[in-house]
Amino acid sequence: GCITYLNEVGESLTGWSHLEALGQPLERVFQIVNEVTLQPVENPAMRALRQGVVVGLANPTVLIQKDGTECPIDDSAAPIRNDNGVVVGVVLVFRDVTDRRKAEQALRESEERFRLLVEGVHDYAIFMLDPEGNITTWNAGAERIKGYTVKEIIGRHFSCFYPQEAIQSGWPEHELKTAVTQGRFEDEGWRLRKDGSKFWANVIITSLRDEDGNLKGFSKITRDLTERMRKESQLRESEVRFRRLFETARDGILILDSSTGQITEANPFMSELLGYATEELVGKQLWEIGLLKDREDSEAAFRQLQEQGYIRYDLTLQTKDGRNIEVESVSNLYNVNHHPVIQCNIRDITERRQMERAQAQAEALSDLHRRKDEFLATLSHEIRNPLAAITNAIDILDLPEHGDPTQAKATGI
């Protein structure tokens, strides 16, 4: 069990020179302890000598160098036999694995960070599949979205998340085959929760291979897009309602680009109102179709709209065939996909204005009649008093007495 040879690497690792180590018991030069417990471990060379077998340490080992420095090593020992097969010595091979230990530690830390990251994600279901599609891992997001606990789902085939019609059509298998051939598969569709309810999901499946290209399994990321789909559906319905209103409204509607002021859309009633085809309106500015006096007036209106978000005014428009119509214009500024848009609603108020003028005229005539009646009533009241005196005087003159002083007075009256 004494050393007969030590190479240069052995010298640098143990801290002993070849000459110092010659004849020394192996345990003195090659002191090893368990890397975790730091307790002495059996020397592999002595076991190889004793049993005549190749020996490698299963546990991480630290070599205590001559100056007390610790150096993680990987070692093995093999017996040396003579021509008769008798063990006459042992060769001990060991190497510095400091860099490998650091790499392994970094890998463990990276894997731990990744595990904590995946397990902490609640918005995405992240799990692994074996090459046959059976579930091998399960994160908190998967449990929240799909409703299964880890114990309930590990080992089951991932097709349990699919509606029966998708399973019958072979869709889960198609996803895996696509991931195998193309490296990745992405899809959106209906998936099932544990309670049987459906949710709209975005699914990404990625094939995982080792260094030799052998398939090791799949990673699968599922995102619940039900709420997004609901909002998109509501948006589509809203757009349909707006388009229906836009097309059928009995008001003229113009959509303008807020930066240029040009008309980008005009509804059918606007064309009907002015007599211009939609193509003749699109691209023009409001002052060009008479809704504003001139470019300067248009710029002033745009500044007011930017400040207040709303302007309203009444004016008279001339149609394509030369008719004058009175309109009420209301303009609003709002955002569509974070882009400001101006909407102008144009309402024909010609008939209303005519009715208002007729009503004002009727009210003026009514007031005139009222003042006439008041004047006549006052006049009749003022005339009634002298008429009463005259009537009485006439009655006195009708009396038979002549030359009576009263009659003389009555005659004066």
DOKOLBA-22331 format. One line per field, with one value per residue (C-alpha): residue number from 1; x negated, y, z negated; residue in three letters. Coordinates in steps of 0.2 Angstrom, whole numbers, padded with zeros to 4 digits. Layout:
BEGIN
num = (NUM; ...)
x = (X; ...)
y = (Y; ...)
z = (Z; ...)
residuo = (ALA; ...)
END
This chain:
BEGIN
num = (1; 2; 3; 4; 5; 6; 7; 8; 9; 10; 11; 12; 13; 14; 15; 16; 17; 18; 19; 20; 21; 22; 23; 24; 25; 26; 27; 28; 29; 30; 31; 32; 33; 34; 35; 36; 37; 38; 39; 40; 41; 42; 43; 44; 45; 46; 47; 48; 49; 50; 51; 52; 53; 54; 55; 56; 57; 58; 59; 60; 61; 62; 63; 64; 65; 66; 67; 68; 69; 70; 71; 72; 73; 74; 75; 76; 77; 78; 79; 80; 81; 82; 83; 84; 85; 86; 87; 88; 89; 90; 91; 92; 93; 94; 95; 96; 97; 98; 99; 100; 101; 102; 103; 104; 105; 106; 107; 108; 109; 110; 111; 112; 113; 114; 115; 116; 117; 118; 119; 120; 121; 122; 123; 124; 125; 126; 127; 128; 129; 130; 131; 132; 133; 134; 135; 136; 137; 138; 139; 140; 141; 142; 143; 144; 145; 146; 147; 148; 149; 150; 151; 152; 153; 154; 155; 156; 157; 158; 159; 160; 161; 162; 163; 164; 165; 166; 167; 168; 169; 170; 171; 172; 173; 174; 175; 176; 177; 178; 179; 180; 181; 182; 183; 184; 185; 186; 187; 188; 189; 190; 191; 192; 193; 194; 195; 196; 197; 198; 199; 200; 201; 202; 203; 204; 205; 206; 207; 208; 209; 210; 211; 212; 213; 214; 215; 216; 217; 218; 219; 220; 221; 222; 223; 224; 225; 226; 227; 228; 229; 230; 231; 232; 233; 234; 235; 236; 237; 238; 239; 240; 241; 242; 243; 244; 245; 246; 247; 248; 249; 250; 251; 252; 253; 254; 255; 256; 257; 258; 259; 260; 261; 262; 263; 264; 265; 266; 267; 268; 269; 270; 271; 272; 273; 274; 275; 276; 277; 278; 279; 280; 281; 282; 283; 284; 285; 286; 287; 288; 289; 290; 291; 292; 293; 294; 295; 296; 297; 298; 299; 300; 301; 302; 303; 304; 305; 306; 307; 308; 309; 310; 311; 312; 313; 314; 315; 316; 317; 318; 319; 320; 321; 322; 323; 324; 325; 326; 327; 328; 329; 330; 331; 332; 333; 334; 335; 336; 337; 338; 339; 340; 341; 342; 343; 344; 345; 346; 347; 348; 349; 350; 351; 352; 353; 354; 355; 356; 357; 358; 359; 360; 361; 362; 363; 364; 365; 366; 367; 368; 369; 370; 371; 372; 373; 374; 375; 376; 377; 378; 379; 380; 381; 382; 383; 384; 385; 386; 387; 388; 389; 390; 391; 392; 393; 394; 395; 396; 397; 398; 399; 400; 401; 402; 403; 404; 405; 406; 407; 408; 409; 410; 411; 412; 413)
x = (0000; -0015; -0017; -0029; -0025; -0017; -0015; -0016; 0003; 0003; -0011; -0001; 0015; 0008; -0005; -0018; -0033; -0037; -0052; -0043; -0029; -0040; -0038; -0025; -0009; 0005; 0017; 0003; 0002; 0019; 0031; 0049; 0065; 0084; 0087; 0103; 0100; 0081; 0079; 0065; 0070; 0062; 0048; 0052; 0034; 0034; 0051; 0044; 0029; 0040; 0053; 0044; 0058; 0059; 0066; 0074; 0081; 0099; 0100; 0092; 0074; 0063; 0044; 0035; 0019; 0002; 0005; 0023; 0032; 0047; 0049; 0064; 0059; 0065; 0055; 0055; 0043; 0039; 0028; 0011; 0009; -0007; -0007; 0000; 0015; 0009; 0012; -0005; 0001; 0014; 0015; 0025; 0032; 0039; 0042; 0047; 0066; 0067; 0073; 0085; 0092; 0095; 0103; 0114; 0118; 0122; 0133; 0142; 0145; 0151; 0163; 0169; 0172; 0181; 0191; 0196; 0200; 0211; 0220; 0223; 0231; 0250; 0256; 0249; 0250; 0233; 0229; 0219; 0224; 0214; 0212; 0229; 0238; 0240; 0239; 0223; 0223; 0236; 0235; 0247; 0253; 0259; 0268; 0277; 0281; 0286; 0292; 0281; 0269; 0252; 0257; 0273; 0264; 0246; 0245; 0261; 0261; 0263; 0277; 0289; 0289; 0297; 0316; 0321; 0323; 0305; 0299; 0309; 0301; 0284; 0280; 0269; 0258; 0257; 0250; 0236; 0232; 0230; 0220; 0208; 0206; 0206; 0199; 0214; 0233; 0244; 0263; 0279; 0294; 0306; 0299; 0307; 0305; 0307; 0325; 0329; 0331; 0323; 0310; 0302; 0283; 0267; 0256; 0237; 0229; 0210; 0201; 0186; 0171; 0154; 0137; 0138; 0155; 0165; 0183; 0184; 0202; 0211; 0214; 0232; 0237; 0256; 0263; 0282; 0288; 0307; 0308; 0298; 0310; 0325; 0319; 0314; 0332; 0339; 0329; 0334; 0352; 0350; 0341; 0356; 0368; 0358; 0357; 0376; 0380; 0367; 0375; 0393; 0393; 0404; 0391; 0376; 0360; 0342; 0326; 0311; 0292; 0288; 0271; 0276; 0294; 0298; 0314; 0310; 0328; 0345; 0361; 0375; 0386; 0373; 0372; 0391; 0391; 0379; 0381; 0362; 0356; 0346; 0330; 0333; 0333; 0318; 0302; 0310; 0310; 0325; 0323; 0322; 0340; 0347; 0347; 0334; 0331; 0313; 0297; 0293; 0310; 0307; 0290; 0299; 0313; 0299; 0290; 0307; 0311; 0293; 0296; 0314; 0317; 0334; 0341; 0358; 0364; 0379; 0376; 0384; 0377; 0378; 0382; 0374; 0390; 0389; 0403; 0400; 0403; 0401; 0391; 0385; 0367; 0360; 0341; 0333; 0315; 0312; 0298; 0299; 0284; 0275; 0277; 0288; 0303; 0315; 0334; 0346; 0364; 0374; 0393; 0405; 0415; 0423; 0440; 0438; 0431; 0446; 0458; 0449; 0450; 0469; 0471; 0462; 0473; 0489; 0483; 0480; 0497; 0505; 0496; 0502; 0520; 0518; 0512; 0526; 0539; 0531; 0531; 0549; 0554; 0546; 0553; 0571; 0569; 0563; 0577; 0591; 0590; 0594; 0607; 0616; 0618; 0623; 0636; 0643; 0644; 0654; 0666; 0668; 0671; 0685; 0695; 0710; 0704; 0696; 0685; 0681; 0663; 0659; 0664; 0653; 0638; 0642; 0642; 0624; 0619)
y = (0000; 0012; 0024; 0018; 0032; 0049; 0059; 0078; 0081; 0070; 0081; 0097; 0089; 0082; 0095; 0081; 0079; 0062; 0060; 0065; 0053; 0037; 0024; 0034; 0025; 0030; 0036; 0049; 0057; 0053; 0059; 0059; 0064; 0065; 0081; 0084; 0077; 0079; 0062; 0050; 0038; 0021; 0023; 0015; 0009; -0001; -0009; -0013; -0022; -0031; -0037; -0037; -0027; -0010; 0003; 0020; 0031; 0034; 0049; 0066; 0066; 0079; 0077; 0086; 0092; 0093; 0111; 0107; 0114; 0105; 0100; 0090; 0075; 0061; 0045; 0026; 0012; -0004; -0019; -0023; -0042; -0052; -0065; -0078; -0066; -0062; -0044; -0036; -0018; -0005; 0010; 0025; 0038; 0054; 0072; 0089; 0091; 0109; 0117; 0102; 0104; 0123; 0119; 0106; 0118; 0132; 0120; 0115; 0133; 0136; 0122; 0127; 0145; 0138; 0126; 0140; 0151; 0138; 0133; 0151; 0155; 0156; 0163; 0149; 0131; 0124; 0105; 0092; 0076; 0060; 0055; 0046; 0061; 0057; 0071; 0071; 0088; 0100; 0119; 0130; 0138; 0122; 0117; 0134; 0134; 0115; 0111; 0095; 0093; 0086; 0069; 0068; 0072; 0065; 0050; 0053; 0056; 0075; 0071; 0072; 0091; 0089; 0088; 0071; 0076; 0082; 0065; 0056; 0065; 0062; 0080; 0077; 0065; 0077; 0090; 0079; 0073; 0091; 0095; 0080; 0084; 0103; 0106; 0116; 0116; 0131; 0131; 0140; 0130; 0124; 0114; 0105; 0108; 0095; 0099; 0097; 0116; 0123; 0137; 0144; 0141; 0145; 0130; 0129; 0111; 0110; 0094; 0091; 0081; 0076; 0080; 0065; 0071; 0058; 0063; 0065; 0072; 0088; 0105; 0111; 0129; 0133; 0150; 0153; 0166; 0164; 0182; 0189; 0179; 0186; 0204; 0201; 0194; 0209; 0221; 0212; 0213; 0232; 0235; 0226; 0237; 0252; 0247; 0244; 0260; 0269; 0262; 0264; 0280; 0294; 0307; 0310; 0303; 0308; 0300; 0311; 0308; 0319; 0324; 0329; 0333; 0323; 0313; 0294; 0287; 0294; 0285; 0282; 0295; 0309; 0305; 0306; 0322; 0332; 0322; 0318; 0300; 0293; 0293; 0312; 0315; 0304; 0313; 0331; 0342; 0349; 0367; 0359; 0353; 0368; 0362; 0376; 0393; 0390; 0382; 0395; 0392; 0373; 0375; 0385; 0372; 0358; 0368; 0369; 0351; 0346; 0357; 0352; 0336; 0342; 0356; 0360; 0372; 0376; 0381; 0381; 0369; 0369; 0352; 0346; 0352; 0369; 0367; 0375; 0364; 0369; 0357; 0354; 0348; 0339; 0334; 0322; 0317; 0299; 0286; 0270; 0258; 0273; 0283; 0299; 0300; 0313; 0309; 0322; 0319; 0330; 0332; 0340; 0352; 0362; 0356; 0359; 0377; 0380; 0374; 0385; 0400; 0396; 0394; 0410; 0419; 0412; 0417; 0435; 0436; 0429; 0443; 0456; 0450; 0450; 0468; 0473; 0466; 0474; 0491; 0489; 0484; 0499; 0510; 0504; 0507; 0524; 0528; 0520; 0534; 0549; 0539; 0536; 0555; 0558; 0544; 0552; 0569; 0562; 0555; 0572; 0580; 0568; 0575; 0586; 0601; 0615; 0629; 0619; 0623; 0605; 0602; 0617; 0608; 0592; 0600; 0606; 0589)
z = (0000; 0002; 0017; 0030; 0043; 0044; 0060; 0062; 0060; 0045; 0038; 0041; 0034; 0018; 0015; 0013; 0025; 0033; 0022; 0006; 0010; 0014; 0001; -0008; -0014; -0002; -0016; -0021; -0003; 0003; -0011; -0005; -0014; -0009; -0001; -0010; -0028; -0027; -0035; -0030; -0016; -0011; 0000; 0017; 0020; 0004; 0009; 0026; 0018; 0006; 0018; 0034; 0043; 0051; 0039; 0041; 0028; 0029; 0017; 0021; 0014; 0008; 0008; -0007; 0000; -0009; -0014; -0020; -0005; 0001; 0019; 0026; 0036; 0046; 0044; 0048; 0044; 0053; 0048; 0057; 0060; 0065; 0078; 0065; 0061; 0044; 0038; 0037; 0036; 0040; 0051; 0044; 0056; 0050; 0057; 0052; 0054; 0047; 0063; 0066; 0048; 0051; 0068; 0059; 0045; 0058; 0067; 0051; 0046; 0064; 0063; 0046; 0053; 0068; 0057; 0045; 0060; 0068; 0052; 0048; 0065; 0062; 0079; 0090; 0088; 0091; 0090; 0098; 0108; 0111; 0129; 0129; 0123; 0104; 0092; 0081; 0073; 0068; 0062; 0052; 0067; 0075; 0059; 0059; 0077; 0079; 0062; 0059; 0044; 0047; 0040; 0051; 0067; 0067; 0079; 0088; 0107; 0112; 0123; 0108; 0110; 0127; 0132; 0138; 0156; 0156; 0149; 0161; 0176; 0169; 0166; 0150; 0160; 0174; 0163; 0156; 0174; 0180; 0165; 0169; 0187; 0186; 0168; 0163; 0164; 0160; 0160; 0153; 0149; 0136; 0122; 0106; 0088; 0075; 0072; 0091; 0094; 0110; 0112; 0127; 0126; 0135; 0135; 0139; 0139; 0141; 0144; 0132; 0139; 0131; 0138; 0150; 0157; 0148; 0143; 0124; 0123; 0125; 0116; 0117; 0113; 0112; 0110; 0106; 0119; 0115; 0108; 0123; 0135; 0126; 0127; 0146; 0148; 0140; 0150; 0166; 0161; 0157; 0174; 0182; 0173; 0177; 0195; 0196; 0188; 0199; 0215; 0210; 0200; 0206; 0201; 0212; 0204; 0209; 0201; 0202; 0200; 0185; 0192; 0210; 0207; 0223; 0224; 0223; 0223; 0227; 0224; 0238; 0230; 0232; 0250; 0251; 0241; 0252; 0268; 0269; 0271; 0257; 0269; 0271; 0252; 0247; 0247; 0245; 0230; 0222; 0229; 0247; 0245; 0236; 0218; 0214; 0222; 0227; 0222; 0209; 0201; 0202; 0193; 0179; 0178; 0176; 0163; 0153; 0156; 0149; 0133; 0130; 0139; 0145; 0156; 0162; 0175; 0187; 0205; 0222; 0235; 0254; 0262; 0278; 0287; 0280; 0266; 0249; 0234; 0216; 0205; 0187; 0186; 0171; 0171; 0158; 0155; 0149; 0150; 0160; 0156; 0148; 0164; 0163; 0175; 0178; 0181; 0188; 0187; 0200; 0197; 0209; 0199; 0214; 0210; 0191; 0195; 0206; 0192; 0179; 0191; 0194; 0175; 0171; 0184; 0177; 0160; 0167; 0174; 0158; 0149; 0161; 0159; 0141; 0141; 0153; 0141; 0126; 0136; 0141; 0123; 0116; 0130; 0127; 0108; 0111; 0124; 0113; 0100; 0111; 0121; 0105; 0102; 0119; 0118; 0102; 0110; 0125; 0113; 0104; 0121; 0125; 0110; 0114; 0104; 0115; 0109; 0094; 0088; 0087; 0105; 0110; 0101; 0109; 0126; 0122; 0117)
residuo = (GLY; CYS; ILE; THR; TYR; LEU; ASN; GLU; VAL; GLY; GLU; SER; LEU; THR; GLY; TRP; SER; HIS; LEU; GLU; ALA; LEU; GLY; GLN; PRO; LEU; GLU; ARG; VAL; PHE; GLN; ILE; VAL; ASN; GLU; VAL; THR; LEU; GLN; PRO; VAL; GLU; ASN; PRO; ALA; MET; ARG; ALA; LEU; ARG; GLN; GLY; VAL; VAL; VAL; GLY; LEU; ALA; ASN; PRO; THR; VAL; LEU; ILE; GLN; LYS; ASP; GLY; THR; GLU; CYS; PRO; ILE; ASP; ASP; SER; ALA; ALA; PRO; ILE; ARG; ASN; ASP; ASN; GLY; VAL; VAL; VAL; GLY; VAL; VAL; LEU; VAL; PHE; ARG; ASP; VAL; THR; ASP; ARG; ARG; LYS; ALA; GLU; GLN; ALA; LEU; ARG; GLU; SER; GLU; GLU; ARG; PHE; ARG; LEU; LEU; VAL; GLU; GLY; VAL; HIS; ASP; TYR; ALA; ILE; PHE; MET; LEU; ASP; PRO; GLU; GLY; ASN; ILE; THR; THR; TRP; ASN; ALA; GLY; ALA; GLU; ARG; ILE; LYS; GLY; TYR; THR; VAL; LYS; GLU; ILE; ILE; GLY; ARG; HIS; PHE; SER; CYS; PHE; TYR; PRO; GLN; GLU; ALA; ILE; GLN; SER; GLY; TRP; PRO; GLU; HIS; GLU; LEU; LYS; THR; ALA; VAL; THR; GLN; GLY; ARG; PHE; GLU; ASP; GLU; GLY; TRP; ARG; LEU; ARG; LYS; ASP; GLY; SER; LYS; PHE; TRP; ALA; ASN; VAL; ILE; ILE; THR; SER; LEU; ARG; ASP; GLU; ASP; GLY; ASN; LEU; LYS; GLY; PHE; SER; LYS; ILE; THR; ARG; ASP; LEU; THR; GLU; ARG; MET; ARG; LYS; GLU; SER; GLN; LEU; ARG; GLU; SER; GLU; VAL; ARG; PHE; ARG; ARG; LEU; PHE; GLU; THR; ALA; ARG; ASP; GLY; ILE; LEU; ILE; LEU; ASP; SER; SER; THR; GLY; GLN; ILE; THR; GLU; ALA; ASN; PRO; PHE; MET; SER; GLU; LEU; LEU; GLY; TYR; ALA; THR; GLU; GLU; LEU; VAL; GLY; LYS; GLN; LEU; TRP; GLU; ILE; GLY; LEU; LEU; LYS; ASP; ARG; GLU; ASP; SER; GLU; ALA; ALA; PHE; ARG; GLN; LEU; GLN; GLU; GLN; GLY; TYR; ILE; ARG; TYR; ASP; LEU; THR; LEU; GLN; THR; LYS; ASP; GLY; ARG; ASN; ILE; GLU; VAL; GLU; SER; VAL; SER; ASN; LEU; TYR; ASN; VAL; ASN; HIS; HIS; PRO; VAL; ILE; GLN; CYS; ASN; ILE; ARG; ASP; ILE; THR; GLU; ARG; ARG; GLN; MET; GLU; ARG; ALA; GLN; ALA; GLN; ALA; GLU; ALA; LEU; SER; ASP; LEU; HIS; ARG; ARG; LYS; ASP; GLU; PHE; LEU; ALA; THR; LEU; SER; HIS; GLU; ILE; ARG; ASN; PRO; LEU; ALA; ALA; ILE; THR; ASN; ALA; ILE; ASP; ILE; LEU; ASP; LEU; PRO; GLU; HIS; GLY; ASP; PRO; THR; GLN; ALA; LYS; ALA; THR; GLY; ILE)
END
